[in-house]
Amino acid sequence: MKRRTFLHKIGSILAVLGVTEAEWLTLGNRYYQALAQPNSRKLALLIGINQYSKTPNLSGCLTDVELQRELLINRFGFQGSDILTLTEEQASREFIEAAFADHLGKQAKPGDITFFHFSGYGTRVKLETSPDTMQNALVTANAALDLQDDKIVNHILEETLLLLLRSLSTDKVTAVLDTSYDAPNTVIGLKTRALQESGAKLATEELDFLKQLKTQNLSNTPIVLAATSEPKQPAREGLFSGFSAGLFTYALTQYLWEFTPATKVQVALSHVENSLYKSGSKQQPALLSSQKNPDITSLLPDGIIGAEGAVSDIEGDGKTVHLWLAGLPPQVLLYYGVNSRFTLQTKEQLVLRSRTGLTAKAQISKIEGSNPLQIGQLVQEAVRVLPRNINLTIAFDTGLERIERVDATSAFAGFSHVSTVALGEKPADYVFAKLQQTPSRYGLFSLGGEPIPNTTGEVGEAIKLTVQRLAPKLSTLLAAKLWRLTENGGSSRLALKATLEIINNISPRVIMQRETVRTFKSETSIKKSVQTRLIASLPTPIVPIGSRMQYRVENQSDRPVYLILLGLNNNHTAVAFYSWETPQEPNIADIKPILQEVVIAPGESLTLPQNTASQWVISGPASECEQQLIFSTTPFSGTLSALNTAQYPTAEEGPIGPLLNPLDVAQALLQDLHNASPLKAEMNGTADSYILDVNNWASLSFSFQVV
């Protein structure tokens, strides 16, 4: 059947797919239904494919579709009936292109908002018209067709998709592509969404369709967000708390839930890349657009205040609700404990009773408003409950032989704070694997397959010896995992802003800026705050070796706050900020400096380091640095005590120096934040937990590249 005939006969794509109209229209009474523009529609087409014939299956693509759908409905005001999803066998090349024409092309009018998402495999193909040029292509559910002994592939060219996006009648077009095109020969860690080029021919219908699109007058410039920015960079998907998802989709949707997005795409990508780094991937998301730095005002949420999730269902008693919690930071969700609390914008308070994956059950504990609960109401974090017995989880790579896994299991069992799993069975923090170039050597890798510095054994060394020498590194990595669990820039009620700057002879150059976003009194001040985040906050902040650095921290709250800085430097060793004070005792020489609290008064700001004599200079090697600025309304007395237990040589008494006992310090930090919560005494059944109140702590994350 010719394409034109097919498109005419398809009518409604819903009928072709066997989906009833009622299934799309029965969505309940949504709490947020007001559209940004009264006369505009918001249309979306979401594609997700896990199951491929003759190809290893993916795991997270259907979750990606669910993540986007819930975000669009609850956060961006899309109507469920205007969102079409094609998954698994529905997502053939013919159906995808027909759905695009029928659902978006025919319906979108000038001023309407359109959104497209694809999660699945990508690959590279050669065209007969230009055999020397490789083209990016999306792999559809009916990817391969055998026809008269010639191998034909039913891929959709990336070029075709971009032209389709440009063909829409509205200029408010956004697309997200969670795929990649160049598959690595060997993979350690997470699954990649790329297939190696097969040399097959592209279906003639696809080439004809591309030729037809090229004849049209296309003036639209869509915003396309891609999971990777480099051809050799794989898009990966991860295993989280009971579900798999694309790292890029999860990080992007989590950011859009929790934060009020800035109007510049690069600002959003900066946050997303920071989250990807914590997930163990070096993916650098990309913006595919001829515009240098386009606005995304066409896809701003209806509710200006962010949230950690929304009410997805209400049980008959009216006191038990089901929640969708895609706005919590991914590293936090796995450990989010029972008795954690949320508030609704109508002032009711919910207590978490159980959680499975991204969904949870909660009960109303306090009712201050008279409005009944409604599906779609946004929920915001109030109290975070974390277990005290958190381990570092090491996954064994599938390339290890059975005897190697047995030896590794025995060796890691000697560490009280380490758990081991088979890769892909449960969430993990790092991977233990063979080196690809030297299989007789073992080492520790990130989930994205990057070797962790100083964790590689010698050639031919027994697994037991390699693991034993990992002891200090494992404690450091667990400590970093613990302080990452404090991140709450989206939910904190302390009004704080921190800016990372390079000091030069003219004026400091801003590298990154982070701030708490739920602390402003009016919508006007929120919009002003969004604009301030545009300052030089670009993906992959670059810091040259030898740079002099500082943080500029502003306390915009009405209470004094105390500050601790912890982090991993560019060789994955722990560092901390030390505020040394030398007591002025007369007639006593060689007095050892002591640590003092860093406190910022209400409405005041300070720089770290606080004086020019104590310089923070970036040293090599070239790699990533990660730092966490953690604030509390009460002193970090336990943390400072733990810092003081280690004996630091005088030469290392600089502003940011080595942290010799990182795990002790991280545990003391969590205890200090727990002590700052006034609710800990009244919350029963939480003796084995840390209780953190968003009114009393804030934690902002900074990651940058040293070159």
C-alpha positions in Angstrom: 0.0 0.0 0.0 1.4 3.4 -0.9 2.0 5.9 1.9 -0.6 8.4 0.7 -3.3 5.7 0.6 -2.2 4.4 4.0 -2.5 7.8 5.6 -5.9 8.4 4.0 -7.3 5.1 5.2 -5.8 5.1 8.7 -8.4 7.6 9.9 -7.9 7.8 13.6 -4.7 6.1 14.7 -6.5 5.1 17.9 -8.8 2.8 16.0 -5.9 1.2 14.1 -4.2 0.4 17.4 -7.3 -1.0 18.9 -7.4 1.6 21.6 -10.9 2.8 22.6 -11.6 6.5 22.8 -12.8 6.1 26.4 -9.4 4.8 27.4 -7.9 8.1 26.4 -10.6 10.4 27.7 -11.3 9.0 31.2 -8.6 10.7 33.2 -10.5 11.9 36.3 -10.8 15.4 37.5 -7.3 16.8 37.3 -6.3 19.4 39.8 -4.3 21.5 37.3 -6.2 21.9 34.1 -5.7 25.5 33.2 -3.7 25.9 30.0 -1.0 28.5 29.6 -2.9 29.9 26.6 -6.7 29.6 26.6 -7.0 29.0 22.9 -4.0 26.7 22.4 -3.8 22.9 22.6 -1.0 20.8 23.9 -0.4 17.7 21.8 2.1 14.9 22.5 3.3 11.7 20.8 5.3 9.4 23.0 7.2 6.3 21.7 8.8 3.6 23.8 10.2 0.2 22.6 11.7 -2.5 24.9 11.0 -5.6 22.9 13.0 -6.1 19.7 13.1 -9.3 17.6 16.6 -10.8 17.2 18.0 -8.0 19.3 18.7 -7.9 23.1 15.7 -6.3 24.8 15.9 -2.9 26.6 14.3 -2.4 30.0 13.5 1.2 30.6 11.7 2.6 27.5 8.2 2.0 28.7 9.0 3.7 32.0 10.3 6.7 30.0 7.0 7.0 28.3 5.2 6.8 31.7 7.6 9.4 33.1 6.9 11.8 30.3 3.2 11.2 30.3 2.8 11.9 34.0 5.0 15.0 33.8 3.0 16.4 30.9 -0.3 15.9 32.5 0.4 16.8 36.1 3.1 19.5 35.7 2.5 21.0 32.2 -1.3 20.9 31.9 -1.6 18.5 29.0 -4.9 16.7 28.7 -4.6 12.9 28.7 -6.7 12.7 25.5 -4.2 14.8 23.7 -1.3 12.5 24.5 -0.8 9.5 22.2 1.6 6.7 23.2 2.9 4.0 20.9 4.7 1.2 22.7 6.3 -2.2 21.7 4.8 -3.7 18.5 2.6 -0.6 18.1 5.7 1.4 17.4 6.4 0.2 13.9 7.8 2.7 11.3 4.5 2.9 9.5 2.5 3.6 12.7 5.0 6.1 14.1 5.0 8.2 10.9 1.2 7.8 10.5 0.6 8.8 14.1 2.9 11.8 13.6 0.8 12.9 10.6 -2.6 12.1 12.2 -2.1 13.2 15.8 0.4 16.1 15.4 0.4 17.1 11.7 -3.3 17.3 11.2 -4.3 18.7 14.6 -1.5 21.2 15.5 -2.4 24.8 14.7 -0.3 27.9 15.0 0.3 28.7 18.6 -0.3 25.1 19.8 2.3 23.3 21.8 3.6 19.9 20.5 5.9 17.4 22.2 7.5 14.3 20.8 9.5 11.6 22.7 11.4 8.5 21.5 13.0 5.9 23.7 14.6 2.8 22.1 17.6 1.7 20.0 19.4 3.9 17.6 21.9 2.9 14.9 23.8 4.1 11.9 22.9 3.2 8.3 24.3 3.8 4.8 22.1 5.1 2.1 22.4 3.9 -1.5 22.2 7.5 -2.6 25.3 8.4 -0.6 27.2 5.1 0.3 30.1 6.9 1.9 28.0 8.8 4.4 26.6 7.2 7.6 23.2 8.4 8.8 21.6 8.3 12.3 18.4 6.3 12.5 15.8 5.3 15.1 15.2 1.5 15.3 11.5 0.8 15.2 9.6 -2.3 16.5 9.4 -3.9 13.0 13.1 -3.0 12.4 14.1 -5.9 10.1 12.2 -7.2 7.1 13.5 -10.1 5.0 12.4 -9.6 1.4 13.7 -11.7 -1.5 17.0 -12.5 0.3 17.8 -8.8 0.6 17.9 -7.5 4.2 15.7 -4.4 4.5 15.5 -2.4 7.7 12.5 -0.4 8.7 14.4 2.4 10.5 13.3 6.0 10.7 16.1 8.3 9.8 16.9 11.0 12.3 16.8 13.4 9.3 13.3 12.3 8.6 12.2 13.0 12.1 13.8 16.4 12.2 12.0 17.3 9.0 8.7 16.0 10.4 9.1 18.2 13.4 9.9 21.2 11.2 6.8 20.5 9.1 4.3 21.2 11.9 2.2 24.3 11.7 3.2 25.6 15.1 6.6 27.0 16.1 6.3 25.6 19.6 7.8 22.2 19.1 9.9 20.2 21.6 11.3 16.7 21.1 13.3 14.4 23.4 15.4 11.6 21.9 16.7 9.1 24.6 18.8 7.0 22.2 22.2 6.9 20.7 23.6 5.7 17.4 27.1 4.3 17.7 27.3 1.1 19.7 30.6 0.4 21.6 32.3 -2.9 20.9 32.4 -3.9 24.6 30.2 -2.6 27.4 30.8 -2.5 31.1 28.0 -1.6 33.3 24.6 -0.2 32.2 22.8 -1.1 29.1 23.3 1.1 26.0 20.7 2.2 23.6 22.6 1.7 20.4 23.0 -1.1 17.8 26.0 -1.6 15.6 25.5 -0.8 11.9 24.5 -3.9 10.0 25.0 -2.9 6.4 21.3 -3.5 5.6 19.3 -1.4 3.1 16.8 1.1 4.2 13.2 0.5 3.2 12.4 2.3 -0.1 9.2 3.8 1.5 11.4 5.6 4.0 13.7 7.0 1.3 10.7 8.1 -0.7 9.1 9.8 2.3 12.4 11.6 3.1 12.6 12.9 -0.5 9.0 14.1 -0.3 9.7 16.0 3.0 12.7 17.7 1.4 10.5 19.3 -1.2 8.3 21.1 1.4 8.9 24.6 2.6 9.8 24.0 6.2 10.4 27.2 8.3 9.8 25.8 11.8 12.8 25.4 14.2 12.1 22.8 16.8 13.9 22.3 20.1 15.4 18.8 20.1 17.0 17.5 23.3 19.3 14.5 22.7 20.6 12.0 25.3 24.2 12.4 24.1 26.3 15.1 22.4 29.2 13.0 21.0 28.9 10.3 18.2 30.8 7.7 20.3 28.9 8.5 23.5 26.3 5.8 24.4 22.9 6.6 25.9 22.4 4.4 28.8 19.5 3.1 30.9 19.7 2.3 34.6 18.1 0.0 37.2 16.6 2.1 40.0 14.3 1.2 42.9 12.1 -1.4 41.4 12.1 -0.1 37.8 14.4 0.7 34.9 14.5 4.0 33.0 16.6 5.9 30.5 19.2 7.9 32.5 18.5 11.0 30.4 14.7 10.8 30.5 14.6 10.2 34.3 17.1 13.0 35.0 15.3 15.5 32.7 11.8 14.7 34.0 13.0 14.7 37.6 14.4 18.2 37.1 11.2 19.5 35.5 9.1 18.1 38.3 11.1 19.6 41.1 12.3 22.9 39.7 10.8 25.8 37.9 12.7 25.5 34.7 14.7 28.5 33.4 13.8 29.7 30.0 17.1 28.7 28.5 17.7 25.1 27.5 21.3 25.1 28.6 20.4 25.8 32.2 18.2 22.8 32.4 20.8 20.6 30.7 23.4 21.7 33.3 21.2 20.3 36.1 20.5 17.2 34.1 24.1 16.5 33.4 24.9 16.9 37.1 22.3 14.2 37.8 23.7 11.9 35.1 27.1 12.1 36.7 25.7 11.0 40.0 24.1 8.0 38.2 27.5 6.9 37.0 27.3 8.1 33.4 29.4 10.6 31.5 26.5 11.3 29.1 26.5 14.9 28.0 23.0 15.8 26.7 22.8 17.9 23.6 20.6 20.5 22.1 19.9 19.9 18.4 18.9 23.4 17.1 20.1 26.0 14.8 19.3 28.6 17.4 22.3 29.4 19.6 20.5 29.4 23.0 16.7 29.0 22.4 14.0 29.7 24.9 11.7 26.9 26.1 8.9 29.2 27.2 6.5 27.1 25.1 7.0 24.2 27.5 6.8 25.9 30.9 4.6 24.3 33.7 1.2 25.7 34.6 2.1 25.6 38.3 5.1 27.9 38.9 6.1 26.0 42.0 7.8 22.6 41.6 7.0 19.4 43.4 8.3 15.9 44.2 5.2 14.3 42.8 1.4 14.3 42.5 -1.7 12.5 43.8 -2.5 9.7 41.3 -5.5 8.1 43.0 -7.6 8.4 46.1 -9.0 5.4 48.0 -12.7 5.2 49.0 -12.1 6.3 52.6 -10.7 9.6 51.3 -7.8 9.4 53.8 -5.4 7.1 51.8 -3.9 8.4 48.6 -1.6 7.0 45.9 1.3 9.1 44.9 3.6 9.4 41.9 7.1 10.4 43.1 9.1 11.1 40.0 10.3 14.4 41.4 12.6 13.0 44.0 16.3 12.9 43.1 17.1 9.4 41.7 19.8 8.6 44.3 17.4 9.5 47.1 14.3 7.5 46.0 15.9 4.1 46.7 16.3 4.9 50.4 13.1 7.1 50.8 11.7 5.6 54.0 8.3 5.0 55.5 7.0 7.9 57.6 8.5 10.5 55.2 6.1 13.4 54.9 4.7 15.5 52.2 2.5 18.6 52.1 -0.2 19.6 49.6 -0.7 23.2 48.5 -4.0 23.1 50.4 -1.9 22.5 53.6 -2.9 18.9 54.2 0.0 16.7 55.3 0.6 13.2 54.0 2.6 10.4 55.8 4.3 7.8 53.5 3.2 4.3 54.4 4.6 2.2 51.6 6.4 2.6 48.3 7.0 0.4 45.2 9.2 2.0 42.5 7.8 5.4 41.6 4.4 4.9 43.3 3.6 5.1 47.0 0.7 5.0 49.4 0.3 7.8 52.0 -2.3 8.7 54.7 -3.5 12.1 55.7 -2.2 13.0 59.1 -3.3 16.6 59.4 -6.0 18.5 57.7 -5.8 22.3 57.8 -7.9 23.1 54.7 -11.5 22.2 53.9 -11.0 21.3 50.2 -11.3 17.6 49.4 -8.3 15.9 47.9 -8.2 15.7 44.1 -6.3 13.6 41.7 -3.4 15.6 40.2 -2.7 17.7 43.3 1.0 18.4 43.6 2.8 17.1 46.7 6.0 18.6 48.1 8.6 17.1 50.4 8.3 18.1 54.1 10.3 15.4 56.0 12.9 13.0 54.5 13.4 9.7 56.4 16.5 7.8 55.5 17.8 4.5 57.0 21.0 4.5 59.1 22.2 1.2 57.7 23.0 2.1 54.1 25.6 0.0 52.3 27.7 0.6 49.2 26.5 -1.9 46.5 29.0 -3.4 44.1 27.7 -5.2 41.0 29.7 -8.0 39.4 30.1 -7.6 35.6 28.6 -10.3 33.4 32.1 -10.8 31.9 33.3 -12.4 35.1 33.6 -16.2 35.2 31.7 -18.1 37.9 34.8 -18.8 39.9 35.8 -15.1 39.7 32.4 -14.1 41.0 32.7 -16.6 43.9 36.2 -15.2 44.8 34.9 -11.6 44.6 31.9 -12.3 46.7 34.1 -13.8 49.4 36.5 -10.9 49.3 33.9 -8.2 49.5 32.1 -10.0 52.4 35.0 -8.9 54.6 33.6 -5.3 54.5 30.7 -4.6 56.9 29.4 -1.7 54.8 29.5 -3.3 51.3 26.8 -5.5 49.6 27.3 -7.3 46.3 24.8 -8.1 43.5 24.8 -9.5 40.0 24.8 -6.7 37.4 21.3 -5.9 36.3 19.5 -7.7 39.1 19.3 -4.9 41.7 20.4 -1.3 41.8 24.1 -0.8 42.3 26.6 2.0 42.9 29.7 0.6 41.1 30.8 -2.3 38.9 33.6 -4.8 39.7 35.0 -6.0 36.3 38.0 -7.1 34.3 39.9 -4.5 32.3 39.0 -4.7 28.7 42.6 -4.3 27.5 44.1 -6.6 30.2 41.6 -9.3 31.3 44.0 -10.5 34.0 43.5 -7.3 35.9 40.5 -6.3 37.9 39.1 -3.0 38.9 36.2 -0.8 40.0 34.2 1.0 37.4 31.3 3.5 37.4 27.9 2.2 36.2 28.8 3.9 32.9 31.9 1.8 32.5 34.5 4.5 33.5 37.4 3.2 35.6 37.5 4.6 39.1 41.0 6.1 39.7 43.4 4.1 41.8 41.2 0.9 42.0 43.0 -1.3 39.5 44.9 -4.4 40.5 48.2 -5.6 39.1 48.5 -7.9 36.1 47.7 -11.5 37.3 46.9 -10.4 40.8 44.4 -12.5 42.7 40.9 -11.0 43.1 41.2 -11.1 46.9 44.3 -8.9 46.9 42.7 -6.4 44.5 39.6 -6.1 46.7 41.6 -5.9 50.0 43.4 -2.8 48.7 40.1 -1.2 47.8 39.2 -0.7 51.5 40.0 3.1 51.7 38.4 3.8 48.4 35.2 1.9 49.3 34.8 4.0 52.5 35.3 7.2 50.5 32.7 6.1 47.9 30.2 5.2 50.6 30.7 8.5 52.3 30.0 10.3 49.0 26.9 8.2 48.6 25.7 9.4 52.0 26.2 13.1 51.5 24.5 12.9 48.1 21.4 11.6 49.9 21.1 15.1 51.5 20.6 16.9 48.1 17.4 18.9 48.3 17.8 22.1 46.3 14.3 21.7 45.0 12.5 21.0 48.3 14.4 23.0 51.0 12.6 25.9 52.6 15.9 27.7 53.5 16.4 30.6 51.0 20.0 30.1 49.9 22.1 30.8 46.8 25.6 29.6 46.0 27.7 30.6 43.0 31.0 28.9 41.9 33.4 31.4 40.5 36.9 31.5 39.0 38.9 34.4 40.4 40.8 36.6 38.0 42.4 40.0 37.9 39.2 41.7 36.6 36.1 40.3 38.2 35.1 36.7 39.2 33.8 34.6 36.4 30.7 32.6 37.2 30.9 28.9 36.5 27.7 27.5 38.1 24.9 28.7 40.3 22.6 26.7 42.5 19.8 27.9 44.7 16.9 26.6 46.7 13.7 27.3 44.7 10.8 26.9 47.0 11.6 29.8 49.3 10.1 32.8 47.5 7.0 34.6 48.5 5.4 35.5 45.2 5.3 34.5 41.6 7.0 37.7 40.5 10.1 37.0 42.7 10.1 33.4 41.4 10.3 34.6 37.8 13.1 37.0 38.7 14.9 34.1 40.4 14.5 32.0 37.2 16.2 34.8 35.2 19.2 35.0 37.6 19.9 31.3 37.0 20.7 32.1 33.4 24.2 33.4 34.5 26.8 31.3 32.8 25.2 28.0 33.9 26.1 25.8 31.0 26.5 22.0 30.6 29.9 20.6 31.5 31.4 23.6 33.3 35.1 23.7 32.5 37.7 24.7 35.0 41.4 24.9 33.8 44.1 23.4 36.0 45.7 26.1 38.1 42.5 28.2 38.4 41.8 30.1 41.6 38.3 29.3 42.8 35.8 30.5 45.3 32.1 30.0 46.3 29.9 33.0 46.9 27.1 32.0 49.3 24.1 34.2 50.1 21.8 33.6 53.0 18.4 35.0 52.0 16.5 33.5 54.9 15.6 35.0 58.2 17.8 32.6 60.3 21.5 32.1 60.6 22.8 29.0 58.7 25.8 26.9 59.2 27.8 25.5 56.3 29.8 22.3 55.6 31.5 21.6 52.2 32.4 18.0 51.3 33.3 16.5 47.9 35.3 14.2 45.7 38.3 15.8 43.9 39.5 14.8 40.4 41.1 11.5 41.5 38.1 10.4 43.5 39.6 11.1 46.9 37.6 12.9 49.5 38.0 16.6 50.4 36.4 19.0 52.8 36.5 22.7 53.5 38.4 23.6 56.7 37.8 26.9 58.5 41.0 27.1 60.6 41.3 29.5 63.5 44.6 30.1 65.4 43.9 31.1 69.0 45.7 34.3 70.0 47.4 33.2 73.2 50.2 35.4 74.5 53.6 33.9 75.1 52.6 30.5 73.7 54.3 29.5 70.5 53.3 26.9 67.9 49.6 26.9 68.8 47.8 24.3 66.6 44.9 25.8 64.6 41.4 24.6 65.5 38.3 24.2 63.4 35.5 26.7 63.7 31.9 26.8 62.5 31.2 28.6 59.2 28.0 30.6 60.0 26.2 33.1 57.7 23.9 35.6 59.3 20.4 36.3 57.9 20.6 38.5 54.8 24.4 38.2 54.6 26.8 36.6 52.2 30.3 35.3 52.3 33.0 33.8 50.1 34.8 30.5 50.6 37.7 30.8 51.2 37.0 33.8 53.3 40.3 35.6 52.7 42.8 36.0 49.9 45.6 34.4 52.0 43.8 31.0 51.9 43.6 30.3 48.2 41.8 27.4 46.7 43.7 26.4 43.5 42.6 23.6 41.2 45.3 21.0 40.7 45.5 18.1 38.2 44.9 15.6 36.9 42.2 16.4 34.3 38.9 14.8 35.5 35.6 15.5 37.2 35.2 17.2 40.6 32.0 17.0 42.7 31.2 19.1 45.8 28.2 19.3 48.1 27.4 22.5 50.0 25.3 21.5 53.0 23.5 24.0 55.3 21.8 23.6 58.6 20.0 25.9 61.1 22.0 24.4 63.9 25.8 24.0 64.3 27.6 21.0 62.8 29.1 20.1 66.1 29.4 16.4 65.5 30.8 16.9 62.0 33.5 19.2 63.2 34.3 16.8 66.0 34.8 14.0 63.4 36.9 16.3 61.3 39.1 17.1 64.3 39.8 13.4 65.1 42.1 13.1 62.1 45.6 14.5 62.5 46.3 16.8 59.5 49.8 17.9 58.8 50.4 21.7 58.9 51.1 21.8 55.2 47.6 20.5 54.5 45.8 23.1 56.6 44.5 24.9 53.5 40.9 25.9 52.8 39.9 22.8 50.9 42.1 19.8 51.7 42.1 16.0 52.0 39.4 14.3 54.1 41.1 11.4 55.9 38.0 9.9 57.6 35.2 10.6 55.1 32.8 7.9 56.3 32.9 9.0 59.9 32.4 12.6 58.8 29.5 11.7 56.5 27.7 9.8 59.3 28.3 12.6 61.7 26.9 15.0 59.1 23.6 13.0 58.8 23.3 12.9 62.6 23.8 16.7 62.8 21.0 17.2 60.3 18.8 14.7 62.2 19.5 16.6 65.4 18.4 19.9 63.7 14.9 18.4 63.0 12.3 19.4 65.6 10.1 16.5 64.5 12.4 13.6 65.5 11.0 13.4 69.0 7.3 13.0 67.9 7.8 10.6 65.1 7.4 7.0 66.3 9.0 4.0 64.7 12.0 5.8 63.3 14.7 4.9 65.8 16.8 3.4 63.0 16.4 6.3 60.7 17.7 9.8 60.1 14.8 12.4 60.1 15.5 15.5 58.0 13.2 18.5 58.0 13.2 20.7 54.8 12.7 23.7 57.0 16.1 23.1 58.7 18.5 22.0 56.0 19.6 22.6 52.4 22.1 20.7 50.2 23.3 22.0 46.9 25.4 19.9 44.4 28.2 21.2 42.1 30.0 19.1 39.5 32.6 20.5 37.1 35.2 19.3 34.6 38.9 20.0 35.3 41.0 20.3 32.1 
